[in-house]
């Protein structure tokens, strides 16, 4: 039987691609962004930073911040009609909605 080869970033060439004018260093304000509990955020992966990234299946979804863990935030994302998943996400990968 054939096994799948690769990790979490397998087949993400177009999904993780940045627009050409957005390439380069990340702004410090985005890296140290502060969010409050109950705030709605968009999961928007920053390909230049691998730390604190969520499962890329949830890319582009809306979530609610429920807490903080170290430098990262706890984000609840609704999947399907009733189920919610909780992710630990670095603020670089979040955007205010």
C-alpha distances in whole Angstrom, upper triangle without the diagonal:
4,7,10,13,16,19,21,23,20,21,24,26,29,29,30,32,36,39,40,44,42,40,42,43,43,46,47,48,45,43,46,46,48,47,48,47,47,46,44,41,39,36,36,33,35,33,35,35,31,33,33,31,30,26,26,25,29,31,34,35,38,38,41,42,43,43,43,41,42,42,40,40,38,38,37,35,35,32,32,35,36,33,34,32,34,33,35,35,38,41,39,37,39,42,45,44
4,7,9,13,16,18,19,16,17,21,23,25,25,26,29,32,35,37,40,38,37,38,40,39,43,44,45,42,40,43,44,45,44,46,45,45,44,42,39,36,33,33,30,32,29,32,32,28,30,31,28,27,24,24,23,27,28,31,32,36,36,39,40,41,41,41,39,40,40,37,38,37,36,35,33,33,30,31,34,35,32,33,31,32,31,33,33,35,38,36,34,36,39,42,42
4,6,10,12,15,16,14,15,19,21,23,23,24,26,30,33,35,38,36,34,36,37,36,40,41,42,39,37,40,40,42,41,43,42,42,41,39,36,33,30,30,27,29,26,28,28,25,27,27,25,24,21,21,20,24,25,29,30,33,33,36,37,37,38,37,35,36,36,34,34,33,32,32,30,31,28,29,32,33,30,30,28,29,28,29,29,31,34,33,31,33,36,39,39
4,7,9,12,13,10,12,15,17,20,19,20,23,26,29,31,34,32,31,32,33,33,36,37,39,35,34,37,37,38,38,40,39,39,38,35,33,30,26,26,24,25,23,25,25,22,24,24,22,21,17,17,17,21,22,25,26,30,30,33,34,35,35,35,33,34,33,31,31,30,29,29,27,28,25,26,30,31,28,28,25,26,25,26,26,28,31,30,27,30,32,36,36
4,7,10,11,8,11,14,16,19,19,19,21,25,28,29,32,30,28,30,31,31,34,35,37,33,32,35,35,37,37,39,39,39,38,35,32,30,26,25,23,24,21,23,23,19,22,23,20,20,17,17,18,21,22,25,27,30,30,33,34,35,35,34,32,32,32,29,31,30,29,30,28,29,27,28,32,33,29,29,26,27,25,26,26,27,30,28,26,29,32,35,35
4,7,8,6,9,11,13,16,16,16,18,21,25,26,29,27,25,26,27,27,30,31,33,30,28,31,32,34,33,36,35,36,35,32,29,27,23,22,19,20,17,19,19,16,18,19,17,17,14,14,15,19,19,22,24,27,28,30,31,32,32,31,29,29,28,26,27,27,26,27,26,27,25,27,31,31,28,27,24,24,22,23,22,23,26,24,22,25,28,32,32
4,6,6,9,11,13,16,15,14,17,20,24,25,28,26,24,25,25,25,28,29,30,27,25,28,28,30,30,32,32,32,31,29,26,24,20,19,16,17,15,17,16,13,15,16,13,13,11,11,13,16,16,20,21,24,24,27,27,28,28,27,25,25,25,22,24,23,23,24,22,24,22,25,28,29,25,24,21,21,18,19,19,20,23,21,19,22,25,29,29
4,6,9,9,12,14,12,12,15,18,22,24,26,23,22,23,23,22,25,26,27,24,22,25,25,27,26,29,28,29,27,25,22,20,16,16,13,14,12,15,14,11,13,13,10,10,8,8,10,12,13,16,18,21,21,23,24,25,25,24,22,23,22,19,20,20,19,20,19,21,19,22,25,26,22,21,18,18,15,16,15,17,20,18,16,19,22,25,26
4,6,6,9,11,10,9,12,15,18,20,23,20,19,20,21,20,23,25,26,22,21,24,25,27,27,29,29,29,28,26,22,20,16,15,12,13,10,12,12,10,13,14,11,11,9,8,10,13,12,16,18,21,21,24,25,26,26,25,24,24,23,20,21,22,21,22,20,22,21,23,27,28,24,23,20,20,17,17,16,17,19,17,15,18,21,24,25
4,6,8,11,10,10,13,17,20,22,24,22,21,23,24,23,27,28,29,26,25,28,28,31,30,33,32,32,31,28,25,22,19,18,15,16,13,16,16,14,17,17,14,14,12,10,12,15,14,18,20,23,24,27,28,29,30,29,27,28,26,24,25,25,24,24,22,24,22,24,28,29,26,25,22,22,20,21,20,21,23,21,18,22,24,27,28
4,6,8,8,9,11,15,18,20,23,21,20,22,24,24,27,29,30,26,26,29,29,32,31,34,34,33,31,29,25,22,19,17,15,16,13,16,18,16,19,20,16,16,13,11,12,15,14,17,19,23,24,28,29,31,31,31,30,30,29,26,27,26,25,25,23,24,22,24,28,29,26,25,23,24,22,23,21,22,24,22,19,22,24,27,27
4,6,5,6,8,12,15,17,20,18,17,19,21,20,24,25,26,23,23,26,26,28,28,31,31,30,28,26,22,19,16,14,11,13,10,13,15,13,17,17,14,14,12,9,10,13,11,14,17,20,22,25,26,28,29,28,27,28,26,23,24,24,22,23,21,23,21,23,27,28,26,24,22,22,20,21,19,19,21,18,16,19,20,24,24
4,6,6,6,10,13,14,17,16,15,17,20,20,23,26,27,23,23,27,27,30,30,33,33,33,30,28,24,21,18,15,13,13,10,13,15,15,18,19,16,17,15,12,14,16,14,16,19,22,24,28,28,31,32,31,30,30,28,26,26,27,25,26,24,26,24,26,30,31,29,28,25,26,23,24,21,21,23,20,17,20,22,25,25
4,6,5,9,10,13,16,15,14,18,20,20,23,25,26,23,23,27,26,29,29,31,32,31,29,26,22,19,17,14,12,13,11,14,16,16,20,20,17,17,16,12,14,15,12,14,17,21,23,26,28,30,31,31,30,31,28,26,26,27,25,26,23,24,23,25,28,30,28,27,25,25,23,24,21,22,22,19,17,19,20,23,23
4,6,9,11,14,16,15,15,18,19,18,21,24,24,20,21,24,23,26,25,28,28,28,25,22,19,15,13,11,9,11,9,13,15,14,17,17,14,14,13,9,10,12,9,10,14,17,19,23,24,27,28,27,27,28,25,23,23,23,21,22,19,21,20,22,25,27,25,23,21,22,19,20,18,19,19,17,14,16,17,20,20
4,6,10,12,15,12,12,14,16,15,18,20,21,18,18,21,21,24,24,27,28,27,25,22,19,15,13,10,7,8,6,9,11,11,14,15,12,13,12,9,12,13,10,12,15,18,20,23,23,26,27,26,25,25,23,21,21,22,20,22,20,22,21,24,27,28,26,24,22,22,19,19,16,16,17,14,12,15,16,19,20
4,7,9,12,10,9,12,15,15,18,21,22,18,19,23,22,25,26,29,30,30,27,24,21,17,15,12,10,9,7,10,13,14,17,18,15,16,16,13,15,16,13,14,17,20,22,25,26,29,29,28,28,28,25,23,24,25,23,25,23,25,24,27,30,31,29,27,25,25,22,22,19,19,19,16,14,17,17,21,21
4,6,8,6,6,10,12,12,15,18,19,16,17,20,20,23,24,27,29,29,26,23,20,16,15,11,10,8,8,9,12,14,17,18,16,17,18,15,17,17,14,14,18,20,22,25,25,28,29,27,28,27,24,23,23,25,23,25,24,26,26,28,31,33,31,28,26,26,23,23,19,18,18,14,13,15,15,19,20
4,6,5,7,10,13,13,16,19,20,17,19,22,22,25,25,29,31,30,27,25,21,18,17,13,13,12,11,13,16,18,21,22,19,21,21,18,20,20,16,16,20,21,24,27,27,31,31,30,31,30,27,25,26,28,26,28,26,28,28,30,33,35,33,31,29,29,26,26,22,21,20,16,16,17,17,20,20
4,6,6,9,12,14,16,20,21,18,20,23,23,27,28,31,33,33,30,28,24,21,20,17,16,14,13,13,17,19,22,24,22,23,24,21,24,23,20,20,23,25,27,30,30,34,34,32,33,32,29,27,29,31,29,31,29,32,31,34,37,38,37,34,32,32,29,28,25,23,22,18,18,20,20,22,24
4,6,8,11,12,14,17,18,17,19,22,22,25,26,30,32,32,29,27,24,21,21,17,17,14,14,14,17,20,23,24,22,24,26,23,25,25,21,20,24,25,27,29,30,33,33,32,32,31,28,27,28,30,29,31,30,32,32,35,37,39,37,35,33,32,29,29,25,23,21,18,18,20,18,21,22
4,7,9,9,11,14,15,13,15,18,18,22,23,27,29,29,26,24,20,18,17,14,13,11,11,11,14,17,19,20,19,21,22,20,23,22,18,18,21,22,24,26,26,29,29,28,28,28,24,23,24,27,25,28,26,29,30,32,35,36,34,32,30,29,26,25,21,19,17,14,14,16,15,18,20
4,7,8,11,15,16,14,15,19,19,23,25,28,30,31,28,26,22,20,19,15,14,10,10,9,12,15,18,20,18,21,22,20,23,23,19,19,23,24,26,28,27,31,30,29,29,27,24,23,25,27,26,29,28,30,31,33,36,37,35,33,30,29,26,25,21,19,18,14,15,17,17,21,22
4,7,9,12,15,13,14,17,19,22,24,28,31,32,28,27,24,22,20,17,15,11,11,9,12,15,17,19,19,22,23,22,25,24,21,22,25,26,27,29,28,31,30,28,28,26,23,23,25,27,27,30,29,32,33,36,38,39,37,34,32,30,27,25,21,19,18,14,16,18,18,22,24
4,6,9,12,11,11,14,16,20,22,26,28,30,27,26,22,21,20,17,15,11,11,8,10,14,15,18,18,21,23,22,25,25,21,22,25,25,26,27,26,29,28,25,25,23,20,20,22,25,25,29,28,32,32,36,38,39,36,33,31,29,25,23,20,17,16,12,14,17,17,20,23
4,6,9,7,7,11,12,16,18,22,25,26,23,22,19,18,17,14,12,9,10,8,9,13,14,15,15,18,21,20,23,22,19,19,22,22,23,24,22,25,24,22,22,20,17,17,19,22,22,25,25,28,30,33,35,36,33,30,28,26,22,20,17,13,12,9,11,13,14,17,20
4,5,6,7,9,10,14,17,20,23,25,22,21,18,18,18,15,15,12,14,12,12,16,16,17,17,20,23,22,26,24,21,21,23,23,23,23,22,25,24,21,22,20,16,17,19,22,22,26,26,29,31,34,36,36,34,31,29,26,23,21,18,14,12,9,13,14,13,16,19
4,5,5,6,8,12,15,19,22,24,21,21,19,19,18,17,16,13,16,13,13,16,15,16,17,20,24,23,27,25,22,22,24,23,23,23,21,24,22,19,20,17,14,15,17,21,21,25,26,29,31,35,37,36,34,31,28,26,23,20,17,13,11,9,13,14,14,16,20
4,5,5,6,9,12,16,19,21,18,19,16,17,17,16,16,14,17,15,15,18,17,17,18,20,24,23,26,24,22,21,22,21,21,21,19,21,20,18,19,17,14,15,16,20,20,23,24,28,30,33,35,35,33,29,27,25,22,20,16,13,10,9,13,12,12,13,17
4,6,5,9,11,15,18,19,16,16,13,14,14,12,12,10,14,13,12,15,14,14,15,17,20,20,23,20,18,17,19,18,18,18,16,20,19,17,18,16,13,13,14,17,17,20,21,24,26,30,32,32,30,26,24,22,19,17,13,10,7,6,9,9,9,11,14
4,6,9,12,16,18,20,18,18,15,15,14,13,12,10,13,12,10,13,11,12,13,16,19,19,22,20,18,19,20,19,19,19,17,19,18,15,15,14,10,11,13,16,17,20,21,25,27,30,32,32,30,26,24,21,18,15,12,8,6,5,9,10,11,13,17
4,6,10,13,16,18,16,17,15,16,16,15,15,14,17,15,13,16,14,13,15,18,21,22,25,22,21,21,21,20,19,18,16,18,16,13,14,12,9,10,12,15,17,20,22,25,28,31,33,32,30,26,24,21,18,15,13,9,7,8,11,11,12,14,17
4,7,10,13,15,13,14,12,13,14,14,14,14,17,17,15,17,15,14,15,17,21,21,24,21,19,18,19,17,16,15,13,16,14,13,14,13,10,10,11,14,15,18,19,23,25,29,30,30,28,24,22,20,17,15,12,9,6,8,10,9,9,10,14
4,7,10,13,11,13,12,14,15,16,17,17,20,20,18,19,17,15,17,18,22,23,25,22,20,20,19,17,15,14,11,13,12,10,13,12,10,10,10,13,13,17,19,22,25,28,29,28,27,23,22,19,17,15,13,11,8,10,12,10,11,10,14
4,7,9,7,9,9,12,13,15,16,17,21,21,19,20,18,15,17,17,20,21,23,20,19,18,17,14,12,10,8,10,9,9,12,13,11,10,8,11,11,14,16,19,22,25,26,25,24,20,19,16,15,13,12,11,8,11,12,9,10,8,11
4,6,6,9,10,14,16,18,20,21,24,25,22,23,21,18,19,19,22,24,25,21,21,20,18,15,13,10,7,8,8,9,13,14,13,12,10,11,11,13,16,19,22,25,25,24,23,19,19,16,16,15,14,14,12,15,15,12,13,11,13
4,6,9,11,14,16,18,20,22,25,26,24,24,22,18,19,19,21,23,24,20,21,20,18,14,11,8,5,5,6,8,12,15,14,13,9,9,9,11,14,16,20,23,23,21,20,16,16,14,14,14,14,15,13,17,17,14,14,12,14
4,6,9,13,15,18,20,22,26,27,25,25,23,20,20,19,21,23,23,19,20,18,16,12,9,6,5,6,9,12,15,18,17,15,11,11,10,10,12,14,18,20,20,18,18,15,15,14,15,15,15,16,15,18,17,14,14,12,12
4,6,10,13,15,18,20,23,25,23,24,22,19,19,18,20,21,22,18,18,16,14,10,8,6,6,8,10,12,16,18,17,14,11,11,10,11,12,14,18,21,21,20,19,16,16,15,15,15,14,15,13,16,15,11,11,8,8
4,7,10,13,16,18,22,23,22,22,21,18,18,16,18,19,19,15,15,13,11,7,6,5,7,10,12,14,17,19,18,15,12,12,9,10,10,12,15,18,18,18,17,14,15,14,14,15,13,15,13,15,13,10,9,6,6
4,7,9,12,14,18,20,18,19,18,15,14,13,16,16,16,13,12,10,9,6,5,6,7,11,13,14,16,18,16,13,11,11,8,10,10,12,15,18,19,19,18,15,14,13,12,13,11,12,10,12,10,6,5,5,5
4,6,9,12,15,18,17,17,17,15,13,12,14,13,13,10,9,6,6,5,6,9,10,14,16,16,18,20,18,15,13,13,10,11,10,12,14,17,18,19,18,15,14,14,12,14,11,12,11,11,8,6,5,6,6
4,6,10,12,15,14,14,14,12,9,8,10,9,11,7,6,5,6,6,7,10,11,14,16,16,17,18,16,13,12,12,9,11,9,12,13,16,19,19,17,14,13,12,10,11,9,10,10,10,6,5,7,9,10
4,7,9,12,12,13,14,12,10,10,11,9,11,9,6,6,8,9,11,14,14,18,18,18,19,20,17,14,14,15,13,14,13,16,16,19,22,23,21,18,16,16,13,14,10,11,10,8,5,6,7,10,11
4,6,9,8,9,11,10,7,8,10,8,11,10,7,8,11,12,13,16,16,19,19,18,19,19,16,14,14,15,14,16,15,17,18,21,24,24,22,19,17,16,13,13,10,10,10,8,5,7,9,13,14
4,6,6,8,10,10,8,11,13,11,14,13,11,12,14,16,17,19,18,21,21,19,19,19,16,14,15,17,16,19,18,21,22,25,28,28,26,23,20,19,16,15,11,10,10,6,5,9,10,14,16
4,5,7,10,11,9,11,13,11,14,14,12,14,16,18,19,22,21,24,24,22,22,21,18,17,18,20,19,21,20,23,23,26,29,30,27,25,22,21,17,17,13,12,13,10,9,12,14,18,20
4,7,9,12,11,14,16,14,18,18,15,17,20,21,22,24,23,25,25,22,22,20,17,17,19,21,21,24,23,26,26,29,33,33,30,27,24,23,19,18,15,13,13,10,10,14,16,19,22
4,6,8,8,12,14,13,17,17,15,17,19,20,20,22,20,23,21,19,18,17,14,13,16,18,18,21,21,24,25,28,31,31,28,25,22,20,16,14,11,9,11,8,8,12,15,18,21
4,7,6,9,11,12,15,15,14,17,18,20,20,22,20,22,21,19,17,16,14,13,15,17,17,20,20,23,23,27,30,30,26,24,20,18,15,13,11,10,12,10,10,13,16,20,22
4,6,9,12,13,17,16,15,18,19,20,19,20,18,20,18,16,14,13,11,10,13,14,16,19,19,23,23,27,30,29,26,23,19,17,13,10,9,7,10,9,10,13,16,19,22
4,7,10,12,15,14,14,16,16,17,16,17,15,16,15,13,11,11,9,7,9,11,12,15,16,19,20,24,26,25,22,19,16,13,9,7,5,5,8,9,8,11,14,17,19
4,7,8,11,11,10,13,14,15,14,16,15,17,16,15,14,14,13,10,11,12,12,14,14,17,18,21,24,24,21,18,14,13,9,8,6,7,9,9,7,10,13,17,18
4,6,8,7,8,11,11,13,12,14,14,15,16,15,14,16,14,11,11,11,10,12,11,14,14,18,20,20,17,14,11,10,6,7,6,9,11,11,8,10,14,16,17
4,5,6,8,11,11,14,13,16,16,18,19,18,18,19,18,15,15,14,12,13,11,14,13,16,19,19,16,14,11,11,8,10,10,12,15,15,11,13,16,19,19
4,5,5,9,10,13,14,17,18,20,21,21,20,22,20,17,17,16,14,15,13,15,13,16,20,20,18,16,13,14,11,13,12,14,16,14,11,13,15,18,19
4,6,9,9,13,14,17,19,20,22,22,22,24,23,19,18,17,15,14,12,13,11,13,17,18,15,14,12,13,12,15,14,17,18,17,14,15,17,20,19
4,6,6,9,10,13,15,17,19,20,20,22,21,17,16,14,12,11,8,10,9,12,15,16,13,12,10,11,10,13,12,15,16,15,12,12,14,16,15
4,6,9,11,14,16,19,20,20,21,22,20,17,16,16,13,13,11,13,12,15,18,19,17,15,13,14,12,14,12,14,14,13,10,10,12,14,14
4,7,10,13,15,18,20,21,22,24,21,18,17,16,13,14,11,12,12,15,17,19,17,15,14,15,14,16,13,15,15,14,10,10,10,12,11
4,7,10,13,16,18,19,21,23,21,18,15,14,11,10,7,8,9,12,14,15,14,12,11,12,12,14,13,15,15,15,12,10,11,12,10
4,7,10,13,16,17,19,22,20,17,14,13,9,9,6,8,10,12,14,15,14,11,12,12,12,14,13,15,14,15,12,10,9,10,8
4,7,9,12,14,16,19,18,14,11,10,6,5,4,7,10,13,14,14,13,9,9,9,9,12,11,13,13,15,12,9,10,10,9
4,6,9,12,15,17,17,14,10,8,5,5,7,9,12,15,16,15,14,10,11,10,10,12,12,14,13,16,14,11,11,10,10
4,6,8,11,14,13,10,7,6,5,6,9,12,15,18,19,18,16,12,12,9,10,10,10,12,11,14,13,10,11,11,12
4,7,10,14,14,11,8,6,6,7,10,13,16,19,19,17,16,12,12,9,10,10,11,14,13,17,16,14,15,14,15
4,7,10,11,9,6,5,7,10,13,16,19,22,23,21,19,15,14,10,11,9,11,12,12,16,16,14,16,16,17
4,6,7,6,4,6,9,12,15,18,21,25,26,24,21,17,16,12,11,8,9,10,10,14,14,13,16,16,18
4,6,5,6,7,11,13,17,20,22,26,27,25,22,19,16,12,11,8,9,10,11,15,15,15,18,19,21
4,5,8,10,13,17,20,23,25,29,30,28,26,22,19,16,13,10,10,9,11,14,15,15,18,20,22
4,7,10,13,17,19,23,25,29,30,29,26,22,20,16,13,10,9,7,8,10,12,13,16,17,20
4,7,9,13,15,19,21,25,26,25,22,19,16,12,10,6,5,4,6,9,10,10,13,15,18
4,6,10,12,16,18,22,23,22,20,16,13,10,8,6,5,6,7,11,10,9,12,13,15
4,7,10,13,16,19,20,19,16,12,10,7,6,5,6,9,10,13,12,11,14,15,16
4,6,10,12,16,17,16,14,10,8,6,5,6,7,10,11,13,11,10,12,12,13
4,7,9,13,14,12,10,6,6,4,6,9,10,14,14,17,14,12,14,14,14
4,6,10,11,11,9,5,5,6,8,11,11,15,15,17,14,12,14,14,13
4,6,8,7,6,4,6,9,11,15,15,19,19,21,17,16,17,17,15
4,7,7,5,5,7,10,12,16,17,20,21,22,19,18,19,19,18
4,6,6,8,10,14,16,20,20,24,24,26,22,21,22,22,20
4,6,9,12,15,18,22,23,26,26,28,24,23,23,23,21
4,7,10,13,17,20,22,25,26,28,24,23,24,23,21
4,7,10,13,17,19,22,24,25,22,21,22,23,21
4,7,10,13,15,19,20,22,19,18,19,19,18
4,7,10,12,16,18,19,16,16,18,19,18
4,7,9,13,15,17,15,14,17,18,18
4,6,10,12,14,11,12,15,16,17
4,7,10,12,10,11,15,16,18
4,6,8,7,8,11,14,15
4,5,6,7,11,13,16
4,5,5,8,10,13
4,6,8,11,14
4,7,10,13
4,7,9
4,6
4
